[in-house]
């Protein structure tokens, strides 16, 4: 018999640059397993490290995460090394595969070093969708060709892993082939499983052994199931766990996103995500919803704790980001290579971050 009180199955957020008394009480809750940082939580590397240290002082078991993909989606900017959109690597790949693969490794390594140095266990990366017609994916994806996505993301993951960070592939089984943005609207893909299997799923299938975690898409694949993938036992259990043999961690995408609302209120969304097969449910940008989710988790049977494997070894802080990152042997080389390849023109501006949205 599973005991009631599902420990650590909720990941949520905090409001600002430092912890409030309400934050401290919230973080001490046993049902809370993780925290995700947003741009509002970030001023500079020293402040982020102080924030993450203060979180671990309250709850040392927390998995602290962020979206540090590069390009438009990068929570850490001031005082951090800029990262290219993955689509820039794809452009280089078309002209020089060897250079692109080397830079993919360096970008993954560099990202992981700086994120780990400020006390964050994981960045939810890489994006393994194809660059098709999606409004929200676009150049967050490496390429339009599934084989190119497979190869580039594989080297990016190698870089992350060598720096000491586990990889989370997203958005399973693929968000790149439909136009609507699931942050703000419902998203339905009408293709057959065979079509998806031979296209969007290729990068996930080919890299499955390297992926410690996956994040399913809030997309309904109507010919496979009538529920979004993140709420679908067909996708997460029958296809991913049973057919593909995957035993890694499954993080829900943010259950506050518009396309997740089909499952009902926040407690219904958490229940649907966990029962479908997710190990941890993300409830972001609403403390009221997060509190309801945490209380609801106490009524759910405990689940196998796969997500503990996502914790990283955090280096001792040495007073600043660069000095702390010196413990990573390839850091300076990777940083120099990325800056030279992508940021000679410092005037470049990224487009609007599509993951910053109001619910």
Secondary structure, 3 states (H helix, E strand, C coil): CCCECCCCCEEECCCCCCCCHHHHHHHCCCCEEEEEECHHHCCCHHHHHHHHHHHHHHCCCCEEEECEEECCEECCCCCCCCCCCHHHHHHHHHHCHHHHHHHHHHHHHHHHHHHHHCCCCEECCCECCCCCCCCCCHHHCCCCCHHHHHHHHHHHHHHHHHHCCCCEEEEECCCCCCCCCCCCCCCEECCCHHHHHCCCCHHHHHHHHHCCEEEECCCEECCCCCCEHHHCHHHHHHHHHHHCCCCCEEECCCCCCHHHHHHCCHHHHHHHHHHHCCCEEECCCCHHHHHHHHHHHCCCECCCCCHHHHCCCCCCCCCCHHHHHCCCCCHHHHHHHHHHHHCCCCCCCCCCCCCCCCC
